[in-house]
Amino acid sequence: MSRAIVIVLDSVGIGELEDSHLYGDEGSNTLVNTARAVGGLHLPHMQALGLGNLDDIMGVDPIANSQGAYGIMKEKSAGKDTTTGHWEMMGIKLDKPFPTYPQGFPLALVEEFERRIGRRTLGNLVASGTEIIKELGQQHLETGYPIIYTSADSVFQIAAHEEIIPLEELYEMCRIARAMLQHENGVGRVIARPFVGQAGNFIRTSNRHDYSLQPSENLIDLIKNAGHKVVGVGKIKDIFAGRGIDESYPIKNNQDGVEKTLKIIQESSFTGLLFVNLIDFDQQYGHRNDPRGYAQALEEFDSRLPEIMAALGPNDLLFITADHGCDPTTPSTDHSRERVPLLVYGAKIKGGTPIGIRESFADLGQTIAEYLKIKADKLYGNSFLQEIIKL
Protein backbone atom coordinates (compact mmCIF):
# COMPACT_ATOMS: atom_id res chain seq x y z
CA MET A 1 0.00 0.00 0.00
CA SER A 2 1.87 3.06 -1.28
CA ARG A 3 0.51 6.49 -0.41
CA ALA A 4 1.64 10.02 -1.13
CA ILE A 5 0.54 12.57 1.46
CA VAL A 6 0.84 16.17 0.30
CA ILE A 7 0.27 18.90 2.87
CA VAL A 8 0.06 22.38 1.36
CA LEU A 9 0.76 25.15 3.84
CA ASP A 10 -1.27 27.69 1.92
CA SER A 11 0.86 30.75 1.00
CA VAL A 12 4.05 29.79 2.89
CA GLY A 13 6.46 31.05 0.21
CA ILE A 14 10.22 31.32 0.53
CA GLY A 15 11.41 34.15 -1.69
CA GLU A 16 10.53 36.08 -4.80
CA LEU A 17 10.67 34.46 -8.21
CA GLU A 18 12.80 36.00 -10.94
CA ASP A 19 9.72 37.56 -12.55
CA SER A 20 8.22 38.88 -9.31
CA HIS A 21 8.63 42.46 -10.58
CA LEU A 22 5.93 41.73 -13.14
CA TYR A 23 3.53 41.17 -10.25
CA GLY A 24 4.74 43.98 -7.98
CA ASP A 25 6.19 41.48 -5.52
CA GLU A 26 9.87 42.43 -5.35
CA GLY A 27 11.30 41.71 -1.90
CA SER A 28 8.58 39.25 -0.89
CA ASN A 29 9.72 36.31 1.21
CA THR A 30 6.91 35.06 3.39
CA LEU A 31 8.96 32.75 5.63
CA VAL A 32 12.09 34.87 6.02
CA ASN A 33 10.29 38.18 6.46
CA THR A 34 7.78 36.74 8.92
CA ALA A 35 10.60 35.27 11.01
CA ARG A 36 12.42 38.59 11.03
CA ALA A 37 9.27 40.52 11.94
CA VAL A 38 8.64 38.44 15.07
CA GLY A 39 12.27 38.05 16.16
CA GLY A 40 12.60 34.44 15.02
CA LEU A 41 10.48 31.33 14.46
CA HIS A 42 10.51 28.17 16.58
CA LEU A 43 9.99 25.33 14.11
CA PRO A 44 12.15 22.50 15.44
CA HIS A 45 10.42 19.70 13.56
CA MET A 46 10.46 21.31 10.14
CA GLN A 47 14.01 22.38 10.94
CA ALA A 48 14.86 18.73 11.52
CA LEU A 49 13.51 17.96 8.05
CA GLY A 50 15.82 20.57 6.50
CA LEU A 51 13.75 23.78 6.37
CA GLY A 52 16.62 25.89 7.69
CA ASN A 53 18.83 24.68 4.85
CA LEU A 54 16.66 26.50 2.32
CA ASP A 55 17.17 30.14 3.36
CA ASP A 56 18.30 32.35 6.21
CA ILE A 57 15.20 31.93 8.40
CA MET A 58 15.71 33.57 11.80
CA GLY A 59 15.37 30.92 14.52
CA VAL A 60 15.50 28.03 12.05
CA ASP A 61 19.13 27.07 11.62
CA PRO A 62 20.58 24.83 8.91
CA ILE A 63 21.15 21.21 9.91
CA ALA A 64 23.85 18.90 8.61
CA ASN A 65 21.98 15.60 8.74
CA SER A 66 18.31 16.29 8.21
CA GLN A 67 15.68 13.64 8.74
CA GLY A 68 14.20 14.35 5.34
CA ALA A 69 14.94 15.55 1.84
CA TYR A 70 14.57 19.26 1.24
CA GLY A 71 14.42 21.70 -1.65
CA ILE A 72 12.68 24.62 -3.29
CA MET A 73 10.20 24.67 -6.18
CA LYS A 74 9.60 27.46 -8.69
CA GLU A 75 6.25 28.13 -10.29
CA LYS A 76 6.38 27.80 -14.06
CA SER A 77 2.79 28.81 -14.75
CA ALA A 78 1.72 32.41 -15.13
CA GLY A 79 -0.02 33.64 -11.99
CA LYS A 80 0.26 33.46 -8.22
CA ASP A 81 -3.07 32.11 -7.04
CA THR A 82 -4.20 28.98 -5.26
CA THR A 83 -5.72 27.29 -8.29
CA THR A 84 -2.66 27.82 -10.48
CA GLY A 85 -0.31 26.53 -7.77
CA HIS A 86 -2.26 23.37 -6.98
CA TRP A 87 -2.95 22.59 -10.63
CA GLU A 88 0.75 22.89 -11.45
CA MET A 89 1.60 20.43 -8.66
CA MET A 90 -0.63 17.95 -10.47
CA GLY A 91 1.05 18.52 -13.85
CA ILE A 92 -0.86 21.41 -15.44
CA LYS A 93 1.20 24.35 -16.69
CA LEU A 94 -0.76 27.49 -17.49
CA ASP A 95 0.87 29.73 -20.09
CA LYS A 96 -1.73 32.44 -19.67
CA PRO A 97 -2.86 33.68 -16.25
CA PHE A 98 -6.49 33.67 -15.24
CA PRO A 99 -8.11 37.07 -15.89
CA THR A 100 -8.10 39.72 -13.16
CA TYR A 101 -10.23 42.84 -12.81
CA PRO A 102 -8.30 45.72 -11.20
CA GLN A 103 -11.16 48.13 -12.03
CA GLY A 104 -13.95 45.77 -11.00
CA PHE A 105 -16.07 43.60 -13.27
CA PRO A 106 -17.61 44.91 -16.52
CA LEU A 107 -20.99 46.55 -15.97
CA ALA A 108 -22.70 44.32 -18.53
CA LEU A 109 -21.48 41.21 -16.70
CA VAL A 110 -22.69 42.51 -13.33
CA GLU A 111 -26.09 43.44 -14.75
CA GLU A 112 -26.50 39.98 -16.28
CA PHE A 113 -25.54 38.39 -12.95
CA GLU A 114 -28.12 40.56 -11.16
CA ARG A 115 -30.76 39.55 -13.71
CA ARG A 116 -30.04 35.85 -13.17
CA ILE A 117 -30.09 35.99 -9.36
CA GLY A 118 -33.09 38.37 -9.21
CA ARG A 119 -31.35 40.90 -6.97
CA ARG A 120 -29.18 43.94 -7.31
CA THR A 121 -25.64 43.82 -5.90
CA LEU A 122 -23.35 46.02 -3.83
CA GLY A 123 -19.67 46.68 -4.27
CA ASN A 124 -18.02 45.49 -7.47
CA LEU A 125 -14.75 46.70 -6.00
CA VAL A 126 -11.20 45.49 -5.58
CA ALA A 127 -11.12 45.05 -1.83
CA SER A 128 -10.08 43.10 1.23
CA GLY A 129 -12.84 40.75 2.28
CA THR A 130 -12.81 41.87 5.90
CA GLU A 131 -12.79 45.55 4.94
CA ILE A 132 -15.60 45.38 2.41
CA ILE A 133 -18.03 43.80 4.87
CA LYS A 134 -17.15 46.55 7.34
CA GLU A 135 -17.87 49.12 4.64
CA LEU A 136 -20.98 47.60 3.05
CA GLY A 137 -22.24 45.10 5.62
CA GLN A 138 -24.89 47.38 7.12
CA GLN A 139 -26.18 48.35 3.67
CA HIS A 140 -26.33 44.64 2.85
CA LEU A 141 -28.44 44.02 5.98
CA GLU A 142 -30.81 46.81 4.99
CA THR A 143 -31.21 45.88 1.31
CA GLY A 144 -30.56 42.15 1.08
CA TYR A 145 -28.22 42.77 -1.84
CA PRO A 146 -25.15 40.49 -1.94
CA ILE A 147 -21.71 42.12 -1.96
CA ILE A 148 -19.49 41.27 -4.91
CA TYR A 149 -15.80 42.05 -5.02
CA THR A 150 -12.46 40.86 -6.34
CA SER A 151 -8.76 41.21 -5.50
CA ALA A 152 -5.41 41.11 -7.28
CA ASP A 153 -6.18 37.40 -7.79
CA SER A 154 -8.53 35.94 -10.37
CA VAL A 155 -11.60 35.68 -8.14
CA PHE A 156 -15.27 36.67 -8.15
CA GLN A 157 -16.27 36.78 -4.49
CA ILE A 158 -19.79 37.02 -3.12
CA ALA A 159 -20.23 38.03 0.52
CA ALA A 160 -23.56 37.68 2.31
CA HIS A 161 -24.78 37.53 5.90
CA GLU A 162 -26.01 34.02 6.68
CA GLU A 163 -29.25 35.36 8.20
CA ILE A 164 -30.00 37.55 5.16
CA ILE A 165 -29.07 35.18 2.35
CA PRO A 166 -29.11 31.53 3.51
CA LEU A 167 -26.05 29.47 2.65
CA GLU A 168 -27.69 27.36 -0.03
CA GLU A 169 -28.98 30.47 -1.78
CA LEU A 170 -25.50 32.02 -1.60
CA TYR A 171 -24.01 28.83 -3.03
CA GLU A 172 -26.55 28.87 -5.85
CA MET A 173 -25.54 32.46 -6.64
CA CYS A 174 -21.96 31.22 -6.89
CA ARG A 175 -22.98 28.40 -9.21
CA ILE A 176 -24.77 30.94 -11.41
CA ALA A 177 -21.66 33.15 -11.46
CA ARG A 178 -19.44 30.16 -12.22
CA ALA A 179 -21.61 29.23 -15.21
CA MET A 180 -21.34 32.80 -16.49
CA LEU A 181 -17.62 33.27 -15.90
CA GLN A 182 -16.11 31.17 -18.66
CA HIS A 183 -13.78 31.74 -21.63
CA GLU A 184 -12.43 35.32 -21.63
CA ASN A 185 -14.07 35.94 -18.23
CA GLY A 186 -13.00 32.56 -16.85
CA VAL A 187 -11.77 33.58 -13.41
CA GLY A 188 -9.89 30.94 -11.46
CA ARG A 189 -12.43 30.82 -8.64
CA VAL A 190 -15.86 32.04 -7.63
CA ILE A 191 -15.90 32.16 -3.84
CA ALA A 192 -18.81 32.23 -1.39
CA ARG A 193 -17.88 34.45 1.57
CA PRO A 194 -20.60 34.12 4.23
CA PHE A 195 -20.43 36.16 7.42
CA VAL A 196 -22.41 36.72 10.63
CA GLY A 197 -22.66 39.37 13.34
CA GLN A 198 -23.73 42.97 13.53
CA ALA A 199 -22.36 46.25 12.16
CA GLY A 200 -18.98 46.89 13.75
CA ASN A 201 -18.52 43.21 14.52
CA PHE A 202 -19.00 41.22 11.33
CA ILE A 203 -17.14 37.89 11.28
CA ARG A 204 -16.58 35.66 8.25
CA THR A 205 -17.56 32.05 8.91
CA SER A 206 -15.97 28.74 7.95
CA ASN A 207 -18.79 28.08 5.45
CA ARG A 208 -16.72 29.49 2.62
CA HIS A 209 -16.99 27.51 -0.61
CA ASP A 210 -14.86 27.80 -3.75
CA TYR A 211 -16.02 27.09 -7.29
CA SER A 212 -13.07 26.56 -9.62
CA LEU A 213 -12.87 26.13 -13.34
CA GLN A 214 -12.69 22.54 -14.51
CA PRO A 215 -9.01 21.58 -14.85
CA SER A 216 -7.63 19.66 -17.80
CA GLU A 217 -6.36 16.11 -17.36
CA ASN A 218 -3.92 15.92 -14.47
CA LEU A 219 -2.30 13.52 -12.02
CA ILE A 220 -5.48 13.16 -9.97
CA ASP A 221 -7.22 11.70 -13.04
CA LEU A 222 -4.33 9.33 -13.68
CA ILE A 223 -4.27 8.12 -10.07
CA LYS A 224 -7.99 7.43 -10.17
CA ASN A 225 -7.79 5.77 -13.61
CA ALA A 226 -5.09 3.46 -12.26
CA GLY A 227 -7.55 2.16 -9.66
CA HIS A 228 -6.14 4.12 -6.74
CA LYS A 229 -7.86 6.59 -4.44
CA VAL A 230 -7.64 10.38 -4.06
CA VAL A 231 -8.72 11.93 -0.76
CA GLY A 232 -8.92 15.70 -0.29
CA VAL A 233 -8.77 17.60 2.99
CA GLY A 234 -9.68 21.30 3.10
CA LYS A 235 -10.51 23.03 -0.17
CA ILE A 236 -8.82 20.49 -2.49
CA LYS A 237 -12.14 19.32 -3.91
CA ASP A 238 -13.12 22.92 -4.65
CA ILE A 239 -9.79 23.72 -6.31
CA PHE A 240 -10.20 20.81 -8.73
CA ALA A 241 -13.96 21.36 -9.19
CA GLY A 242 -14.55 17.91 -7.68
CA ARG A 243 -12.76 16.20 -10.55
CA GLY A 244 -11.26 12.86 -9.56
CA ILE A 245 -11.72 13.32 -5.80
CA ASP A 246 -13.07 10.15 -4.18
CA GLU A 247 -13.53 11.56 -0.68
CA SER A 248 -13.48 15.14 0.58
CA TYR A 249 -13.27 16.47 4.13
CA PRO A 250 -13.90 20.21 4.56
CA ILE A 251 -12.19 21.83 7.52
CA LYS A 252 -12.87 24.74 9.89
CA ASN A 253 -9.23 25.73 10.43
CA ASN A 254 -5.67 24.39 10.38
CA GLN A 255 -6.04 22.37 13.56
CA ASP A 256 -9.20 20.73 12.29
CA GLY A 257 -7.31 19.96 9.08
CA VAL A 258 -4.49 18.31 11.00
CA GLU A 259 -6.96 16.24 13.03
CA LYS A 260 -8.75 15.02 9.90
CA THR A 261 -5.43 14.28 8.19
CA LEU A 262 -4.25 12.21 11.14
CA LYS A 263 -7.50 10.29 11.27
CA ILE A 264 -7.29 9.42 7.56
CA ILE A 265 -3.63 8.35 7.79
CA GLN A 266 -4.30 6.18 10.84
CA GLU A 267 -7.68 4.67 9.96
CA SER A 268 -7.89 4.52 6.16
CA SER A 269 -6.22 1.87 4.07
CA PHE A 270 -5.73 2.85 0.43
CA THR A 271 -3.14 3.29 -2.27
CA GLY A 272 -3.00 6.72 -3.86
CA LEU A 273 -2.96 10.37 -2.81
CA LEU A 274 -4.00 12.22 0.33
CA PHE A 275 -4.02 15.91 -0.67
CA VAL A 276 -4.35 18.47 2.14
CA ASN A 277 -4.68 22.25 2.12
CA LEU A 278 -4.27 24.20 5.36
CA ILE A 279 -5.63 27.66 4.64
CA ASP A 280 -5.24 29.70 7.84
CA PHE A 281 -1.74 30.96 6.97
CA ASP A 282 -3.16 32.67 3.90
CA GLN A 283 -6.74 33.54 4.81
CA GLN A 284 -6.34 34.56 8.43
CA TYR A 285 -2.86 36.10 8.50
CA GLY A 286 -1.22 36.68 5.12
CA HIS A 287 -4.10 38.65 3.63
CA ARG A 288 -4.46 40.59 6.88
CA ASN A 289 -0.77 41.52 7.14
CA ASP A 290 -0.48 39.81 10.52
CA PRO A 291 3.05 38.40 10.83
CA ARG A 292 2.60 37.47 14.48
CA GLY A 293 -0.51 35.45 13.75
CA TYR A 294 1.26 33.92 10.76
CA ALA A 295 4.21 32.92 12.93
CA GLN A 296 1.93 31.40 15.55
CA ALA A 297 0.13 29.35 12.89
CA LEU A 298 3.47 28.03 11.60
CA GLU A 299 4.56 27.08 15.10
CA GLU A 300 1.23 25.39 15.83
CA PHE A 301 1.54 23.29 12.68
CA ASP A 302 5.13 22.42 13.51
CA SER A 303 4.08 21.25 16.98
CA ARG A 304 1.68 18.75 15.37
CA LEU A 305 4.17 17.48 12.81
CA PRO A 306 5.60 14.69 15.07
CA GLU A 307 2.10 13.18 15.30
CA ILE A 308 1.78 13.15 11.53
CA MET A 309 5.25 11.67 11.05
CA ALA A 310 4.62 8.97 13.67
CA ALA A 311 1.34 7.98 12.00
CA LEU A 312 2.94 7.27 8.63
CA GLY A 313 3.07 3.71 7.38
CA PRO A 314 6.22 2.12 5.95
CA ASN A 315 5.18 2.93 2.39
CA ASP A 316 3.91 6.47 3.00
CA LEU A 317 5.74 9.49 1.60
CA LEU A 318 5.01 12.86 3.21
CA PHE A 319 5.47 16.04 1.17
CA ILE A 320 5.15 19.45 2.85
CA THR A 321 5.03 22.43 0.49
CA ALA A 322 3.09 25.58 -0.45
CA ASP A 323 1.20 26.98 -3.45
CA HIS A 324 2.40 30.64 -3.56
CA GLY A 325 3.37 33.35 -1.09
CA CYS A 326 1.38 35.91 0.90
CA ASP A 327 4.01 37.95 2.70
CA PRO A 328 2.34 39.56 5.75
CA THR A 329 5.13 42.12 6.12
CA THR A 330 4.74 43.93 2.79
CA PRO A 331 2.27 46.76 2.11
CA SER A 332 0.25 44.50 -0.20
CA THR A 333 -2.42 42.21 1.25
CA ASP A 334 -2.45 40.04 -1.87
CA HIS A 335 -0.65 36.84 -2.80
CA SER A 336 3.03 37.18 -3.69
CA ARG A 337 4.85 35.55 -6.61
CA GLU A 338 7.27 33.32 -4.67
CA ARG A 339 9.15 30.08 -4.69
CA VAL A 340 7.92 27.47 -2.23
CA PRO A 341 9.68 25.12 0.20
CA LEU A 342 9.55 21.36 -0.20
CA LEU A 343 10.20 18.89 2.61
CA VAL A 344 9.92 15.12 2.07
CA TYR A 345 9.85 12.47 4.77
CA GLY A 346 9.17 8.75 5.06
CA ALA A 347 10.75 5.42 5.91
CA LYS A 348 11.89 5.10 2.29
CA ILE A 349 13.41 8.60 2.04
CA LYS A 350 17.14 9.21 2.34
CA GLY A 351 17.64 11.76 5.09
CA GLY A 352 20.00 14.66 4.52
CA THR A 353 19.25 14.77 0.80
CA PRO A 354 19.12 18.15 -0.95
CA ILE A 355 16.69 18.22 -3.86
CA GLY A 356 17.94 21.60 -5.05
CA ILE A 357 15.81 24.17 -6.83
CA ARG A 358 13.18 22.52 -8.99
CA GLU A 359 12.03 24.40 -12.08
CA SER A 360 8.34 23.60 -11.58
CA PHE A 361 5.80 22.65 -8.94
CA ALA A 362 4.92 19.86 -11.38
CA ASP A 363 8.09 18.00 -10.37
CA LEU A 364 6.21 17.07 -7.20
CA GLY A 365 3.42 15.44 -9.19
CA GLN A 366 5.83 13.54 -11.43
CA THR A 367 7.62 12.23 -8.34
CA ILE A 368 4.33 10.98 -6.91
CA ALA A 369 3.43 9.40 -10.25
CA GLU A 370 6.72 7.51 -10.38
CA TYR A 371 6.32 6.36 -6.78
CA LEU A 372 2.82 5.05 -7.51
CA LYS A 373 4.08 3.49 -10.77
CA ILE A 374 1.78 5.61 -12.92
CA LYS A 375 2.77 6.72 -16.41
CA ALA A 376 2.43 10.51 -16.57
CA ASP A 377 4.59 11.43 -19.55
CA LYS A 378 1.89 13.69 -21.01
CA LEU A 379 1.93 15.88 -17.91
CA TYR A 380 4.42 18.64 -17.17
CA GLY A 381 7.37 18.22 -14.80
CA ASN A 382 10.30 15.95 -13.96
CA SER A 383 10.46 13.41 -11.16
CA PHE A 384 13.13 13.62 -8.47
CA LEU A 385 12.20 10.28 -6.87
CA GLN A 386 15.50 8.57 -7.67
CA GLU A 387 17.38 11.36 -5.88
CA ILE A 388 15.57 10.84 -2.57
CA ILE A 389 14.44 7.20 -2.42
CA LYS A 390 16.39 4.51 -0.62
CA LEU A 391 17.46 1.90 -3.16
Buried (B, 14 or more C-beta within 10 A) or exposed (E): EBBBBBBBBBBBBBBBBEEBEEBBBEEBBBBBBBBBBBEEBBBBBBBBBBBBBBBEBBBBEBBEEBBBBBBBBBBBBBBBBBBBBBBBBBBBBBEEBBEBBEEBBEEEBBEEBBEEBEBEBBBBBBBBBBEBBBBBBBEBBEBEBBBBBBBBBBBBBBBBBBEBBEBEBBBBBBBBBBEBBEEEBBBBBBBBBBBEBEEEEBEBBEBBBBBBBEBEBBBBBBBBEBEBBBBBBBBBBBBBBBBBBBBBBBBEBBBBBBBBBBEBBEEEEBBBBBBBBBBBBBBBBBBBBBBEBBBBBBBBBBBBBEBBBEBBBEBBBBBBBBBBBBBBBBEBBBBBBBBBBBBBBBEBBEBBBBBEEBEBBBBBBBBBBBBBEBEBEEBBBEBBBEBBBEE
